[in-house]
Structures are given as structure tokens and as C-alpha cells.
Amino acid sequence: MVRKLDNLINKIKVQNLILILLVLSFIDSIYQSYLKKEYIEHKNILVKQIDYKNQLTDSLKAIIMKKKISIIIKEYNKELQPYDIKELANLIYEESVKLDFDPLFVTSIIVTESEFKTNAKSHKGALGLMQLKPSTAKYIASLIGYEKTIRKTDLFNYKHNVKLGIEYLKYLVKRFDGDLDLATIAYNLGEYKVVKKRKNGEKLPKKYLLKVNKKYKNFKNRFENELNNFL
């Protein structure tokens, strides 16, 4: 009788132990679920904070870069009115970013080509800020389905000149398989001359490229120094 009672007690103990273990397992499961939820919530908050900070940084970069481009324009062109300077700086920034160029690189091209003189003319017939030939401008305009039929006089309007000039640079980058250096040389020398020289194994002139890159490095350093003062 005593043995039966002991067995019963032991059985009850085992059953209680199993029950306790099940309860503990259930509690642990709930706790782990709670921790996971807390972790996800904290992670989402951190992600939002990082995104917000990045957005602020990007906005600040855009503002400072536009300001820097405006200053560069003023350095070279004393005749443009404040409204035109601001609009031109915004245009250079927006069109460059749209086509995956650093706006300061495009600014370097413009300074090298015309020093921001909207009425600039070359002895080869290139016109305006980005020194486009009328035939080149018309070709690019037709290629991208431009909003306006381009006439020679339109190239003295910085709005048309800058848009088509950056589109032409993008065309050259694609033409030379993403090689920005080759595209830059071709922008000055001419697309077909670069193709011909490469085909014949001739050395390409680097003077224009070095000039643009020197200005770009200067403008980039000035921009980064100013940006660092804000961050």
C-alpha cells in the first residue's frame, strides 16, 4: 500500500513538473515574442532616424552646393542679375543630378568652356555657356525629344544651353561606354576625332581634360570644406 502511494506521489510530481515546464516554455515563448516585437520596433525607429538624418544631410548638401555654384558664377560673370544667378545654379544642379553627373563637374566644364559668359562664341561656331555648335544642339534636341525646336539664337539662352549641353555630355559618356574622361575629351575635341584617333592608335590630347579636372578638384575641395563646417 505504501509503495502504491509513493508511486502515485511520484507520478503526480512528474506530471506537475511537466506542467511547470510547459508553462515555463509558454512564458518563454511569449517573452521571446515580446522581445522580438520590441527589437523590431526599436529597429524601425532607428531606421527612420537614420533616413531622416540622411535626408537632412542630402538637403543640406544640395543647398550648400547650389550656393557654391552661385558663388562660382559670380566670380566669372559680373553682369548676371541675382535672380538669373540663382536660377542658373539651380538649373545646373537639377539637370546634372538628373543625368548622374556631379554638378560641380558640369560647373567645371562650363568655366573651362565659357567662364559663364552667356554670349560666348568660339572661332569654330560654338555658342553659349557650354559652347554648343548649332548642329550638335539640334541633333541632341531631336535625340531626346526636346520641348523646343532649337535655333542658333536659343543657344545664348542659358536654360536651353545648359540642358542640351549636359544631355550632350551624357550622350558622349554612353558613346564611350561610361568613360567620363573620354567623354570629356570628346566634348572638346569632337566625338569623331576621338573615335578616329583611337582607331589609328594615336595619342589623345589631355590638356582640356586636365584643365577641367583641376577646376573640378578646386571646386570640390571648396564645397567639402564648407560642408564640413555645417556637419
FINU-877430 format. One record per residue: residue number from 0; residue in one letter; x, y, z of N, C-alpha, C in turn. Coordinates in nm, 2 decimals. Layout:
! FINU-877430
- i:aa:n_east:n_north:n_up:ca_east:ca_north:ca_up:c_east:c_north:c_up
- NUM:A:X:Y:Z:X:Y:Z:X:Y:Z
...
This chain:
! FINU-877430
- i:aa:n_east:n_north:n_up:ca_east:ca_north:ca_up:c_east:c_north:c_up
- 0:M:0.08:-0.12:0.00:0.00:0.00:0.00:0.09:0.13:0.00
- 1:V:0.19:0.12:0.09:0.28:0.23:0.09:0.35:0.26:-0.04
- 2:R:0.39:0.15:-0.11:0.46:0.16:-0.24:0.37:0.22:-0.34
- 3:K:0.24:0.18:-0.34:0.15:0.23:-0.44:0.13:0.38:-0.42
- 4:L:0.13:0.42:-0.29:0.11:0.56:-0.25:0.24:0.64:-0.30
- 5:D:0.35:0.59:-0.28:0.48:0.65:-0.33:0.48:0.67:-0.48
- 6:N:0.43:0.56:-0.55:0.43:0.57:-0.69:0.33:0.68:-0.74
- 7:L:0.22:0.68:-0.67:0.12:0.79:-0.71:0.18:0.93:-0.69
- 8:I:0.25:0.94:-0.57:0.31:1.08:-0.54:0.41:1.11:-0.65
- 9:N:0.49:1.01:-0.68:0.60:1.04:-0.78:0.54:1.07:-0.92
- 10:K:0.43:1.00:-0.95:0.36:1.03:-1.08:0.30:1.17:-1.08
- 11:I:0.25:1.21:-0.97:0.19:1.35:-0.96:0.30:1.45:-0.97
- 12:K:0.42:1.42:-0.91:0.53:1.51:-0.91:0.58:1.53:-1.06
- 13:V:0.59:1.41:-1.13:0.63:1.42:-1.27:0.54:1.50:-1.35
- 14:Q:0.41:1.47:-1.33:0.30:1.54:-1.41:0.31:1.69:-1.38
- 15:N:0.33:1.73:-1.25:0.34:1.87:-1.21:0.47:1.93:-1.27
- 16:L:0.57:1.86:-1.27:0.70:1.90:-1.33:0.68:1.93:-1.48
- 17:I:0.61:1.84:-1.55:0.59:1.85:-1.69:0.50:1.98:-1.72
- 18:L:0.40:1.99:-1.63:0.31:2.11:-1.64:0.39:2.24:-1.62
- 19:I:0.47:2.24:-1.52:0.56:2.35:-1.49:0.65:2.39:-1.61
- 20:L:0.71:2.28:-1.66:0.79:2.30:-1.78:0.72:2.36:-1.90
- 21:L:0.60:2.31:-1.92:0.51:2.36:-2.03:0.48:2.50:-2.01
- 22:V:0.44:2.54:-1.88:0.41:2.67:-1.85:0.53:2.77:-1.87
- 23:L:0.64:2.72:-1.82:0.77:2.80:-1.84:0.80:2.82:-1.99
- 24:S:0.78:2.71:-2.06:0.81:2.72:-2.21:0.71:2.82:-2.28
- 25:F:0.59:2.82:-2.23:0.49:2.91:-2.29:0.52:3.05:-2.25
- 26:I:0.56:3.07:-2.12:0.60:3.21:-2.08:0.72:3.26:-2.16
- 27:D:0.82:3.16:-2.18:0.94:3.20:-2.25:0.91:3.24:-2.39
- 28:S:0.81:3.16:-2.45:0.77:3.19:-2.59:0.71:3.33:-2.60
- 29:I:0.62:3.36:-2.50:0.56:3.49:-2.50:0.67:3.60:-2.48
- 30:Y:0.76:3.58:-2.39:0.87:3.67:-2.36:0.95:3.70:-2.49
- 31:Q:0.99:3.59:-2.56:1.07:3.60:-2.68:1.00:3.67:-2.79
- 32:S:0.87:3.65:-2.80:0.79:3.72:-2.89:0.78:3.87:-2.86
- 33:Y:0.77:3.90:-2.73:0.77:4.04:-2.68:0.91:4.10:-2.72
- 34:L:1.02:4.03:-2.69:1.15:4.09:-2.72:1.17:4.11:-2.87
- 35:K:1.12:4.02:-2.95:1.13:4.03:-3.09:1.05:4.15:-3.14
- 36:K:0.93:4.17:-3.08:0.85:4.29:-3.12:0.92:4.42:-3.08
- 37:E:0.97:4.42:-2.96:1.05:4.53:-2.91:1.17:4.56:-3.00
- 38:Y:1.24:4.46:-3.03:1.36:4.47:-3.12:1.32:4.53:-3.25
- 39:I:1.21:4.48:-3.31:1.16:4.53:-3.45:1.12:4.68:-3.44
- 40:E:1.05:4.71:-3.33:1.00:4.85:-3.31:1.12:4.94:-3.29
- 41:H:1.22:4.90:-3.21:1.34:4.98:-3.19:1.42:5.00:-3.32
- 42:K:1.43:4.89:-3.40:1.50:4.89:-3.53:1.43:4.98:-3.62
- 43:N:1.30:4.98:-3.63:1.22:5.07:-3.72:1.24:5.21:-3.68
- 44:I:1.25:5.24:-3.55:1.27:5.38:-3.50:1.41:5.42:-3.55
- 45:L:1.51:5.34:-3.53:1.65:5.37:-3.57:1.66:5.39:-3.72
- 46:V:1.59:5.31:-3.80:1.60:5.32:-3.94:1.53:5.45:-3.98
- 47:K:1.42:5.49:-3.92:1.36:5.62:-3.95:1.45:5.73:-3.92
- 48:Q:1.51:5.72:-3.80:1.60:5.83:-3.76:1.72:5.85:-3.85
- 49:I:1.78:5.73:-3.90:1.89:5.73:-3.99:1.84:5.79:-4.13
- 50:D:1.72:5.75:-4.17:1.67:5.80:-4.30:1.65:5.95:-4.29
- 51:Y:1.59:5.99:-4.18:1.57:6.14:-4.16:1.70:6.22:-4.16
- 52:K:1.80:6.16:-4.09:1.93:6.23:-4.08:1.99:6.23:-4.22
- 53:N:1.98:6.12:-4.30:2.03:6.12:-4.44:1.96:6.22:-4.53
- 54:Q:1.83:6.23:-4.51:1.75:6.33:-4.59:1.80:6.47:-4.56
- 55:L:1.82:6.50:-4.43:1.86:6.63:-4.38:2.00:6.66:-4.44
- 56:T:2.09:6.56:-4.44:2.22:6.57:-4.49:2.22:6.60:-4.64
- 57:D:2.14:6.52:-4.71:2.13:6.54:-4.86:2.07:6.68:-4.89
- 58:S:1.97:6.72:-4.81:1.91:6.85:-4.84:2.01:6.96:-4.81
- 59:L:2.09:6.94:-4.71:2.19:7.04:-4.67:2.30:7.05:-4.78
- 60:K:2.34:6.93:-4.83:2.44:6.92:-4.94:2.39:7.00:-5.06
- 61:A:2.26:6.97:-5.10:2.21:7.04:-5.21:2.21:7.19:-5.20
- 62:I:2.17:7.24:-5.08:2.16:7.38:-5.06:2.30:7.45:-5.07
- 63:I:2.40:7.38:-5.00:2.54:7.43:-5.00:2.60:7.43:-5.14
- 64:M:2.57:7.32:-5.21:2.63:7.31:-5.35:2.57:7.41:-5.44
- 65:K:2.44:7.44:-5.43:2.38:7.54:-5.52:2.44:7.68:-5.48
- 66:K:2.46:7.70:-5.35:2.52:7.82:-5.31:2.66:7.84:-5.36
- 67:K:2.73:7.73:-5.36:2.87:7.73:-5.41:2.88:7.75:-5.56
- 68:I:2.78:7.69:-5.63:2.78:7.72:-5.78:2.74:7.86:-5.81
- 69:S:2.65:7.92:-5.73:2.62:8.06:-5.74:2.74:8.15:-5.72
- 70:I:2.82:8.12:-5.62:2.94:8.20:-5.59:3.04:8.19:-5.71
- 71:I:3.05:8.07:-5.77:3.14:8.05:-5.88:3.10:8.13:-6.00
- 72:I:2.96:8.13:-6.02:2.91:8.21:-6.13:2.94:8.35:-6.12
- 73:K:2.92:8.40:-5.99:2.95:8.55:-5.97:3.10:8.58:-5.99
- 74:E:3.19:8.48:-5.96:3.33:8.51:-5.98:3.37:8.53:-6.12
- 75:Y:3.29:8.47:-6.21:3.33:8.48:-6.35:3.24:8.57:-6.43
- 76:N:3.11:8.59:-6.39:3.02:8.68:-6.46:2.96:8.78:-6.37
- 77:K:3.01:8.91:-6.39:2.97:9.02:-6.30:2.84:9.08:-6.35
- 78:E:2.79:9.04:-6.47:2.68:9.11:-6.53:2.54:9.04:-6.50
- 79:L:2.54:8.91:-6.47:2.41:8.84:-6.44:2.35:8.90:-6.32
- 80:Q:2.22:8.91:-6.32:2.14:8.96:-6.21:2.12:8.84:-6.11
- 81:P:2.10:8.88:-5.98:2.09:8.78:-5.87:1.99:8.67:-5.90
- 82:Y:1.87:8.71:-5.96:1.77:8.61:-6.00:1.82:8.51:-6.10
- 83:D:1.89:8.56:-6.20:1.95:8.47:-6.30:2.06:8.38:-6.25
- 84:I:2.14:8.43:-6.16:2.24:8.35:-6.10:2.18:8.24:-6.02
- 85:K:2.08:8.27:-5.94:2.02:8.16:-5.86:1.95:8.06:-5.95
- 86:E:1.88:8.11:-6.05:1.81:8.02:-6.14:1.91:7.93:-6.22
- 87:L:2.02:7.99:-6.26:2.12:7.91:-6.34:2.19:7.81:-6.25
- 88:A:2.22:7.85:-6.12:2.28:7.75:-6.03:2.18:7.63:-6.00
- 89:N:2.06:7.66:-5.98:1.96:7.56:-5.96:1.95:7.47:-6.09
- 90:L:1.95:7.53:-6.20:1.94:7.45:-6.33:2.06:7.36:-6.35
- 91:I:2.18:7.41:-6.32:2.30:7.32:-6.33:2.29:7.21:-6.23
- 92:Y:2.24:7.24:-6.11:2.23:7.13:-6.01:2.13:7.03:-6.05
- 93:E:2.01:7.07:-6.08:1.90:6.98:-6.11:1.93:6.89:-6.23
- 94:E:1.97:6.95:-6.34:2.00:6.88:-6.47:2.11:6.78:-6.45
- 95:S:2.22:6.82:-6.38:2.33:6.74:-6.35:2.29:6.61:-6.27
- 96:V:2.22:6.63:-6.16:2.18:6.52:-6.08:2.09:6.43:-6.16
- 97:K:2.00:6.49:-6.24:1.90:6.40:-6.32:1.98:6.31:-6.41
- 98:L:2.09:6.35:-6.46:2.17:6.27:-6.56:2.29:6.21:-6.49
- 99:D:2.29:6.20:-6.36:2.40:6.13:-6.28:2.54:6.19:-6.30
- 100:F:2.54:6.33:-6.30:2.67:6.40:-6.30:2.68:6.47:-6.17
- 101:D:2.81:6.49:-6.13:2.83:6.58:-6.01:2.81:6.72:-6.07
- 102:P:2.72:6.80:-6.01:2.70:6.94:-6.06:2.83:7.02:-6.06
- 103:L:2.92:6.99:-5.97:3.05:7.07:-5.97:3.14:7.03:-6.09
- 104:F:3.12:6.91:-6.14:3.20:6.87:-6.26:3.14:6.94:-6.38
- 105:V:3.01:6.95:-6.39:2.95:7.03:-6.50:2.99:7.17:-6.49
- 106:T:2.99:7.23:-6.37:3.03:7.36:-6.35:3.17:7.39:-6.40
- 107:S:3.26:7.29:-6.38:3.40:7.29:-6.43:3.40:7.30:-6.58
- 108:I:3.32:7.22:-6.64:3.31:7.22:-6.79:3.27:7.36:-6.84
- 109:I:3.17:7.42:-6.77:3.12:7.55:-6.82:3.23:7.66:-6.80
- 110:V:3.29:7.65:-6.68:3.40:7.75:-6.66:3.51:7.74:-6.77
- 111:T:3.55:7.61:-6.80:3.65:7.59:-6.90:3.61:7.63:-7.03
- 112:E:3.48:7.61:-7.07:3.43:7.64:-7.20:3.41:7.79:-7.22
- 113:S:3.34:7.86:-7.12:3.30:8.00:-7.15:3.32:8.09:-7.03
- 114:E:3.36:8.04:-6.92:3.38:8.12:-6.80:3.24:8.19:-6.76
- 115:F:3.14:8.12:-6.79:3.00:8.17:-6.76:2.96:8.29:-6.84
- 116:K:3.01:8.31:-6.95:2.97:8.42:-7.04:2.86:8.37:-7.13
- 117:T:2.74:8.41:-7.11:2.62:8.36:-7.18:2.63:8.38:-7.34
- 118:N:2.70:8.49:-7.37:2.71:8.53:-7.52:2.84:8.48:-7.58
- 119:A:2.91:8.39:-7.52:3.04:8.34:-7.57:3.03:8.28:-7.71
- 120:K:3.12:8.31:-7.79:3.13:8.25:-7.93:3.27:8.20:-7.95
- 121:S:3.29:8.08:-8.01:3.42:8.04:-8.05:3.45:8.06:-8.20
- 122:H:3.57:8.05:-8.24:3.60:8.06:-8.38:3.55:7.95:-8.46
- 123:K:3.51:7.84:-8.40:3.46:7.72:-8.47:3.30:7.72:-8.47
- 124:G:3.24:7.83:-8.41:3.10:7.84:-8.42:3.02:7.79:-8.30
- 125:A:3.10:7.75:-8.19:3.03:7.70:-8.07:2.98:7.82:-7.99
- 126:L:2.86:7.81:-7.93:2.79:7.92:-7.87:2.75:7.89:-7.73
- 127:G:2.74:8.00:-7.65:2.68:8.00:-7.52:2.77:7.94:-7.41
- 128:L:2.71:7.92:-7.29:2.78:7.87:-7.18:2.86:7.74:-7.20
- 129:M:2.79:7.64:-7.26:2.86:7.51:-7.28:2.91:7.49:-7.42
- 130:Q:2.92:7.61:-7.49:2.98:7.61:-7.62:2.94:7.50:-7.72
- 131:L:2.81:7.50:-7.75:2.75:7.41:-7.84:2.74:7.46:-7.98
- 132:K:2.77:7.38:-8.07:2.75:7.41:-8.21:2.60:7.39:-8.24
- 133:P:2.54:7.48:-8.32:2.40:7.46:-8.36:2.36:7.33:-8.41
- 134:S:2.45:7.27:-8.49:2.42:7.14:-8.55:2.42:7.03:-8.44
- 135:T:2.51:7.04:-8.34:2.51:6.95:-8.23:2.39:6.96:-8.14
- 136:A:2.36:7.09:-8.11:2.24:7.11:-8.03:2.11:7.06:-8.09
- 137:K:2.10:7.08:-8.22:1.98:7.03:-8.29:1.97:6.88:-8.29
- 138:Y:2.09:6.82:-8.31:2.09:6.67:-8.31:2.05:6.62:-8.17
- 139:I:2.11:6.67:-8.06:2.08:6.63:-7.93:1.93:6.65:-7.89
- 140:A:1.88:6.77:-7.94:1.74:6.81:-7.91:1.65:6.71:-7.98
- 141:S:1.68:6.67:-8.10:1.59:6.57:-8.17:1.61:6.43:-8.11
- 142:L:1.72:6.40:-8.06:1.75:6.27:-8.00:1.67:6.25:-7.87
- 143:I:1.66:6.35:-7.79:1.59:6.34:-7.66:1.44:6.39:-7.67
- 144:G:1.40:6.43:-7.79:1.26:6.48:-7.80:1.24:6.61:-7.72
- 145:Y:1.33:6.70:-7.75:1.33:6.83:-7.67:1.21:6.91:-7.70
- 146:E:1.17:6.99:-7.60:1.04:7.06:-7.60:1.03:7.17:-7.70
- 147:K:1.15:7.21:-7.76:1.15:7.33:-7.85:1.24:7.30:-7.97
- 148:T:1.20:7.35:-8.08:1.29:7.35:-8.20:1.40:7.45:-8.18
- 149:I:1.52:7.40:-8.18:1.63:7.49:-8.14:1.69:7.57:-8.26
- 150:R:1.69:7.70:-8.24:1.76:7.79:-8.34:1.89:7.84:-8.28
- 151:K:1.97:7.89:-8.37:2.10:7.94:-8.33:2.10:8.03:-8.21
- 152:T:2.00:8.13:-8.21:1.99:8.23:-8.11:1.95:8.17:-7.97
- 153:D:1.89:8.05:-7.97:1.84:7.99:-7.85:1.96:7.94:-7.76
- 154:L:2.08:7.93:-7.83:2.19:7.88:-7.75:2.26:7.98:-7.67
- 155:F:2.21:8.11:-7.68:2.26:8.22:-7.59:2.17:8.22:-7.47
- 156:N:2.06:8.15:-7.47:1.97:8.14:-7.35:2.02:8.02:-7.27
- 157:Y:2.07:8.06:-7.14:2.13:7.96:-7.06:2.04:7.84:-7.03
- 158:K:1.91:7.86:-7.03:1.82:7.75:-7.00:1.83:7.63:-7.10
- 159:H:1.83:7.67:-7.23:1.84:7.57:-7.34:1.99:7.52:-7.35
- 160:N:2.08:7.61:-7.33:2.22:7.58:-7.35:2.27:7.47:-7.25
- 161:V:2.23:7.50:-7.12:2.28:7.41:-7.01:2.21:7.27:-7.02
- 162:K:2.08:7.27:-7.05:2.01:7.14:-7.06:2.06:7.06:-7.17
- 163:L:2.08:7.12:-7.29:2.13:7.05:-7.41:2.28:7.01:-7.39
- 164:G:2.36:7.10:-7.33:2.50:7.07:-7.30:2.52:6.95:-7.21
- 165:I:2.44:6.94:-7.11:2.45:6.83:-7.02:2.40:6.70:-7.08
- 166:E:2.30:6.71:-7.16:2.25:6.60:-7.24:2.35:6.55:-7.34
- 167:Y:2.43:6.64:-7.40:2.53:6.61:-7.49:2.64:6.53:-7.42
- 168:L:2.68:6.58:-7.30:2.78:6.51:-7.23:2.74:6.37:-7.19
- 169:K:2.61:6.36:-7.15:2.56:6.22:-7.12:2.56:6.13:-7.25
- 170:Y:2.53:6.19:-7.36:2.54:6.11:-7.49:2.68:6.06:-7.51
- 171:L:2.78:6.15:-7.48:2.92:6.11:-7.51:2.96:6.00:-7.41
- 172:V:2.92:6.01:-7.28:2.95:5.91:-7.18:2.90:5.77:-7.23
- 173:K:2.78:5.77:-7.28:2.72:5.65:-7.33:2.79:5.60:-7.45
- 174:R:2.83:5.69:-7.54:2.90:5.66:-7.66:3.03:5.60:-7.63
- 175:F:3.10:5.64:-7.52:3.23:5.58:-7.49:3.22:5.49:-7.37
- 176:D:3.11:5.42:-7.36:3.09:5.31:-7.26:3.12:5.35:-7.12
- 177:G:3.07:5.46:-7.08:3.07:5.51:-6.94:3.21:5.57:-6.90
- 178:D:3.30:5.59:-7.00:3.43:5.65:-6.97:3.41:5.81:-6.97
- 179:L:3.41:5.86:-6.85:3.39:6.01:-6.84:3.51:6.09:-6.89
- 180:D:3.63:6.03:-6.87:3.75:6.10:-6.93:3.74:6.11:-7.08
- 181:L:3.71:6.00:-7.14:3.70:6.00:-7.29:3.59:6.10:-7.34
- 182:A:3.48:6.09:-7.26:3.36:6.18:-7.30:3.40:6.33:-7.28
- 183:T:3.48:6.36:-7.18:3.52:6.50:-7.16:3.62:6.54:-7.27
- 184:I:3.71:6.46:-7.31:3.80:6.49:-7.42:3.72:6.51:-7.55
- 185:A:3.62:6.42:-7.57:3.54:6.43:-7.69:3.45:6.55:-7.69
- 186:Y:3.41:6.60:-7.57:3.33:6.72:-7.56:3.41:6.84:-7.62
- 187:N:3.54:6.84:-7.61:3.62:6.95:-7.66:3.67:6.92:-7.80
- 188:L:3.72:6.80:-7.82:3.79:6.76:-7.94:3.69:6.73:-8.05
- 189:G:3.58:6.67:-8.01:3.48:6.62:-8.11:3.47:6.46:-8.11
- 190:E:3.35:6.42:-8.11:3.33:6.27:-8.10:3.40:6.19:-8.20
- 191:Y:3.39:6.23:-8.33:3.45:6.15:-8.44:3.60:6.16:-8.44
- 192:K:3.66:6.27:-8.40:3.81:6.28:-8.39:3.86:6.19:-8.29
- 193:V:3.79:6.17:-8.17:3.83:6.08:-8.07:3.82:5.94:-8.12
- 194:V:3.71:5.90:-8.19:3.70:5.77:-8.24:3.81:5.74:-8.34
- 195:K:3.84:5.83:-8.43:3.94:5.82:-8.53:4.08:5.80:-8.47
- 196:K:4.11:5.88:-8.38:4.24:5.87:-8.31:4.26:5.74:-8.24
- 197:R:4.16:5.69:-8.17:4.16:5.57:-8.10:4.18:5.45:-8.20
- 198:K:4.11:5.46:-8.31:4.11:5.36:-8.41:4.25:5.35:-8.47
- 199:N:4.32:5.46:-8.49:4.45:5.47:-8.55:4.56:5.45:-8.45
- 200:G:4.52:5.43:-8.32:4.62:5.41:-8.22:4.70:5.54:-8.18
- 201:E:4.64:5.66:-8.22:4.70:5.79:-8.19:4.68:5.83:-8.04
- 202:K:4.77:5.90:-7.99:4.76:5.95:-7.85:4.66:6.07:-7.85
- 203:L:4.57:6.06:-7.75:4.47:6.16:-7.73:4.52:6.28:-7.65
- 204:P:4.49:6.40:-7.69:4.53:6.52:-7.62:4.46:6.53:-7.48
- 205:K:4.54:6.56:-7.38:4.49:6.56:-7.24:4.48:6.70:-7.18
- 206:K:4.52:6.80:-7.25:4.52:6.93:-7.19:4.39:6.98:-7.14
- 207:Y:4.28:6.96:-7.22:4.15:7.01:-7.19:4.10:6.93:-7.06
- 208:L:4.12:6.80:-7.07:4.08:6.71:-6.96:4.14:6.75:-6.82
- 209:L:4.27:6.78:-6.83:4.35:6.82:-6.71:4.30:6.95:-6.66
- 210:K:4.27:7.04:-6.75:4.22:7.17:-6.71:4.08:7.16:-6.64
- 211:V:3.99:7.08:-6.70:3.86:7.06:-6.63:3.88:6.99:-6.50
- 212:N:3.96:6.89:-6.49:3.98:6.82:-6.36:4.04:6.90:-6.25
- 213:K:4.13:6.99:-6.29:4.20:7.08:-6.20:4.09:7.17:-6.13
- 214:K:4.00:7.23:-6.22:3.90:7.32:-6.17:3.80:7.24:-6.08
- 215:Y:3.77:7.12:-6.13:3.67:7.03:-6.05:3.73:7.00:-5.91
- 216:K:3.86:6.97:-5.91:3.92:6.94:-5.78:3.91:7.06:-5.68
- 217:N:3.94:7.18:-5.74:3.93:7.30:-5.66:3.79:7.33:-5.61
- 218:F:3.69:7.32:-5.70:3.55:7.34:-5.66:3.51:7.24:-5.56
- 219:K:3.55:7.11:-5.58:3.51:7.01:-5.49:3.57:7.03:-5.35
- 220:N:3.69:7.07:-5.34:3.75:7.10:-5.21:3.69:7.21:-5.14
- 221:R:3.65:7.31:-5.21:3.59:7.43:-5.15:3.45:7.39:-5.10
- 222:F:3.38:7.31:-5.17:3.25:7.26:-5.13:3.25:7.18:-5.01
- 223:E:3.35:7.08:-5.01:3.36:6.99:-4.89:3.40:7.06:-4.76
- 224:N:3.49:7.16:-4.78:3.53:7.24:-4.66:3.41:7.32:-4.60
- 225:E:3.33:7.37:-4.69:3.21:7.45:-4.64:3.11:7.35:-4.58
- 226:L:3.09:7.23:-4.64:3.00:7.13:-4.59:3.04:7.08:-4.45
- 227:N:3.17:7.06:-4.43:3.23:7.01:-4.30:3.20:7.11:-4.19
- 228:N:3.19:7.24:-4.23:3.16:7.34:-4.12:3.02:7.33:-4.07
- 229:F:2.93:7.27:-4.15:2.79:7.25:-4.11:2.76:7.12:-4.04
- 230:L:2.84:7.02:-4.07:2.81:6.88:-4.02:2.88:6.85:-3.89
